Structures are given as C-alpha cells and as structure tokens.
C-alpha cells in the first residue's frame, strides 16, 4: 500500500487535545471528615452512593446485597476543617475493590436411585440460595483431561438440586427373541414365567396375574400376549402373536442382555427356548463428574471427581445411590 501526500486544496482543520487533567495541590491540612461511597464494579464512578461521613479511623458497616455477585468498589473523599475536599470529582477519589463472592464451597454430589442405559440422576447440596449458575464437567477419565463442560443458568430462579446426565444409545444392534409354540390349550393352574413375572392360566379369571384359557388356542394366546404387553413388571420384552399356535417374545432393549431374560413354564403343551440373537447396543459406561456453582461472579470450588456408571442397553450393570430427589435438570454426555 502506498501513502500519498499532496496539498488539500483548501483550509485544514486540526484537532488536538484541549482539556488538561485535573491537578490537585499537595494537602496542607489533616482531614477531619471522610465521606465514603460505594458502587458496583459494573457501574461508573458517577453512580457512587454515599454511605456517610466518618472520622478518620472510625469503623463502619453497610449492607451490600446485589441480586448477583458483583464486586463492590469503595471510594473516599476527605474534608478539611474548612470544608475543603481532597478531590472535586469521583473519578479522582481514592478507591478499593471488595471481592463479593457468595459461592465458595465445593458442593456435595450424590446419585439418586439406579442409573439406566440412558440416564443417571444426581443431586447437589452445599450451595446457597443465591446460586443461579451451575457448571457441570463430564469426563471419561478420572483426571478429567477430556472433560466436556455444560452450564445451566437459572436466571432469576433458584437452581434445582437434582440434575440428570444423559446419553444416546448407540444403534446397530439386534433384539433378542424367542418363539413359544403351543400344541394345544394349557390347563388351568399351569404357569409360565416371563422376565421374572409368573402368570397362571385360569378357567374363569383374566385379571392381574391370571390368564384366561379361551375356547380356542388363539384366544388364549391373545390373553397371554395382552398380559405381557401391558405388565410393567415384564417390560423387558414384548409379545406378538405369530400364527395360530405361536407367541413370539422380543426383548425391548437392543443387545446381548436380552438373551438373559428369564423364561420358563410347567405346561405339557408348550415348547420353549431361551431368548437368543441379541447383540450390539450400548454397553455400560463409567463417567466422572465435577460440579461448581456461581451467584453471578466467579465459580466456587468444584466437587471432587466422582464416578457414575450408565447401565448397559438392558439396564444392567449401572451404578446406584440413595440421594434425595428434588427438581431436575438434564445434561448430555453424548460428546464424550
């Protein structure tokens, strides 16, 4: 780039500083009164608010409770016995900054209940009602060297004690399944156990754990299918009719854990095989978590790194805890 100098062809306007800094002569008299001011660190000196007039060396206190942590700036202007000020402008007053931080302690973190393949529930304690920001760091190693960081800002609300770590299950696996083949209607009183739940065939009752034996085998299979599918205790698998004499059970979760679903019966008319074919899916995963809080200023100390474990795709092998639930917030571990 070239710089070219040439006549302007007209009059020039020259701008230069005209104001001089304020100059104060050396003090020749002792101060007899000091006025003390306070303002937030995010405010200009013109926002100074007078706390009062005090004698040199006098101790005083004032209330300072901002909604969010903000450092306080104290400044002073001295007066001589003749009423002469030490400075005429607040910008020139002596000042000192007081660090204002209400969140300093490390919180205590505990797990709530049993983890699942997709979620770990945690509860935090040991933070104040003023905290409205939570920093959660999640890592796959104890030294937190690969930690991902997520921040919750509750705004004007109080942070919930309970929060959640979540992950998305990997795809690509297969569901375990097995057929139950019937050669005829089972007899009342005979039993079948699916996923730890016992069903008893009945001649007249189709409620609770009783399965009504129908006039035909397809009617009986439909009753058994409906019991399995609506029973939360047998939610490890789903049942579907497959022809007039077969009921096929399929594990709800992807993965090899479905191969271990309990299945047995004592009927002479059924042919039962163990669940098989389940593979892939997400395995159990241990993560490390550290948490800290802020009331608007700096974050306080972090909790110690604690390990928690997601269950496998079949909801087995996860960690558990006895923390008390209250409220809730979710964080993601998908980027690990």
N, C-alpha and C positions, 0 to 999 in steps of 0.2 A: 504494500500500500504506500502511495506517495503522499507527502504533505506539501501543499502548495500555498505559498504566502503571496498575497497580492493586495493592492490598495482596495479599500472597501468602496470607494467612490462616494462616500458621504460622511456624515458625522458618526463617531463611535460612542457607544455607551459603555462605561467602565463600572463594574460592580466590585466593591471591596467592603470588608467588614467595617462597620462604623461604631458598633457598640463595644465598650470596654468591659471587662469583667469587674464585678463589684469588688472594691478594695475596702478593708476594714483596718483602721489603725490599731496598733497594739493596745491591749487592755491596760488601763492605768488605775483601775479600782476593782476591788473584790466584788463578786456577785453576792447579792443579799437574797435574791429570789430566783428560782429556776422554774420555768414553765415546761412541763413535759407533754409531749404529743405522741400519739400512736396512729399508725395506719397499716393496712395490709401491704405485703410486699408487691402485690399486683396493682397498687394504687400509686398515683403521682404524689409528690410532696404537697401539692396544693390540697390534697384530701386529708391532711393531718387533722386529727381531732384532739383537742386539749383534754388532758387528764386532770390538770390542776396546777396550782402554784405551790412550790415546796421550798423549804430552806435547804441550803447545801448540806448534803449528808443525811437528809431525812429519808426514811424508808416509807414506801407507799405500795399499794397494790391496786390492780384494776382488773375488771372482767374482760376476757377476750375469748369468745366462743363462736368462731365462724362456722358456717354450715359444713364447709370442707376445710381440710387442713391448709392453712395459708400462713407463712411466716409473718411475724409482726415486726415492724420497724418502729423503734422508739427514737425520738429526736428531742433536743432541748434547746431552749433559748433563755439565756441568762439576763438578769436585770441588775443594774447597779442601784445604789441607794437613791440616785437621782432619776431612776426610771429609764436609763439608757439601755437599749437592747444590745446584746452581743452581736446579733445579725439582724438584718432587716427582711430577709427572705428565707422561707422554709428550706429552699434548696441548699442554703449555706449552713444550715444548723448541724450541730454535731448529732450523729445518729449511730444506732447499733441495731443489729438484726437478732431477733429471738427466734430460734427454730421451733416451729409448732408442729408436732407430730404425735397424734394420739394412738396410732397403731405401731407398736414397737415389738411386742412379744410374738414369738412363733406360735401359731395355732396348733391345736391337737387334732389329728385326723384319725377317724376310725371307720371301719366298714360296717354297713348296715345289711344284715341278712346274708343270704347266699348269692354269689355272683352267678350270672347266666353267661351264655356264649356271647351275648351282645352287650351286656351292661353290668357295671359294678357301681353300687350305690355307696357313697361316702358321706360322712357327716363331720363338720368342722366345729370346734369350740375354742374358746380362748381369744375371741376377737370382740371389739367393742361395738356398741350400737351405732357408732359414728362411721364405721367402715361401710363403704359402698362400692369398693373395687376389690375383686379377688383375682389374683394371678395364680394360675394352675400350670405347673410344668409336669409333663408326662414324658417318660423315657423308657427305653427297653433295657437299659443297663443301670446298675446301681450308682455309677459315678455321674449320671445324668448328662453324659457327654453328647448324646444325640437327642436331648430334650426338645420337645415342641412346647410352645408357650401360648396359652389362651387366657384372655382377660374378660371377666364379666364386670360390667358397670351397671349397678342397680339404680343409678341416678339419685333421685330423692328418696328411694325406698331403702329399707334395710336389707342387707344381704341374707338370703336363706341359709340356714345351717346345712341343709342337705344338698348335695350335688351329685351328678352322675358322670361316669366315664363310659363312653360307648365306643363300639367298633362295628364295622360292617362285615358280616360273614362272607368268607370267600366262596365263590361259586365253583361249578365244575364237578362237584361230587355226585354221588348217587345215593338214593334212599334204599335202605334195607327193606325187604318184603318177604312175605311167605303166604302160600295158599293153605286154607283149611278145607279139606274135602270131606263131605258128609255122604255116607252111603244110605242114610235114612234119617228120620227124625230122632233126636236124642230123647231119652226118657226123663220124665220129671225127677228131680233130685240129683241128676248128674250135674257136673260143674265144669267150667272152663275158666282158666286164669289167663288174663291178658294184661301185660305190663304191671303185674302185681295186684291187679283187681280181680276178685273172684265173682263170677256170675253163675247163678243157679237156675237151671231150667225148671219151669213150673207149669202145672196143668191149668192154672187159673189166674196167675198174677203176672203182670208185666211192669211192675213198678220197682223202683230202687234197684237192687242188685238181682232181681228176678227177671228171667227171660221167658216169656210165654211161648210154650210149644204150640205152634199153629196147626191147622188142619192139614197143611201141606208143608213140605220141607222149605220151599221158597219163602213162605210166610214166617217160619221160624228164623230163617237166616236174616230176613228183613228186620225182625225184632232184635236179634243179636247185634246186627250192624248198627242199628239206631242207638242201642245202649252204648256201644263202644264209642261212637262218634260224638255223643253228647256228654259223655262222662269225663269231667276234667281230670279225674284221677288216672284215667287211661289215655291221657292226651299225648302219650309217647308215640301213638300210631293212629291211623285212620283205617276204617273198614269199608270195603266196597264189594257188592255182590258181583260174582263172576260166573254167570251161568246159573243153572237151577240147583246145583249141588256144591258150589264152592264160594267161600268167603275169602277175599284177599285182604290181608293186612299190610299196610305200608307205613314205615317209620316216618314220623313227622319231620325229623331233622335229617339233613344230609350227613353222611359219614359212617365210619365203621362202628360207632357206638350203637347204632340201630340194630346191629347184629346181635347185641346182648339183651334185647328186650325179652323179659320172661314170658313164656308161652307154654301152657300145658293144659291137659284135661283128663277126665276119667271116664269118658264116654267110649262105648264099644263101636260107635258108628262113625267116628272121625279119624282122619289121617292127618297128623300134624307134624310139620317140620320146623326146625328153628329158623328165625329170621336170618337172611343172608343177602349178600350183594351190596351192602352199604360200604361206601368208600369215599375218600376225599373229604371235602368240607374243612372248616376251620378247626384247628387244634386249640388246646388250652394255651394261653399266652400270659406270661407274667410281665407286669409293668411296674414302674417306680414313679411315685408321685410326690411332689413338694408343693406346698401352698403358702401364700403370703397375702396380707391384706393392706389396704390403703384407705385412709379417710380423705383422700384428695391430694395429699402430698406424697412423700416418699413411701415406699412399701416397707413394712416392718420385717422382722426376721422370718425366714422360711421355716416351715415344719421340716423335721428330719425326713430324708428319703425313706419312704415305706413301700414295700412290695405288695401288690394285689394281683390276683390271677383270674383272668377270664376262664369260664368253663369251656369245654370242648363243644363241638356242634350239637352233641347230645345232652348238653347241660350237665356234664360230669367233670370232676377234677378242678372246679373253681374254688376260690378262697371264700371265707365267710367271716362274719363278725357280729358283735352284739351292740353296735352303735344305735342311738335313738333317732328315728326318722322325724323330720320336721321341715316342710317346704321342699324345694327342689330346683336344681339347675343342671343341664347336661353339657358335657364337654366331649370332644371327639378324640379318639386315639388312632384314627384311620391313617394318619400321615406317618406313623412310625415305620 
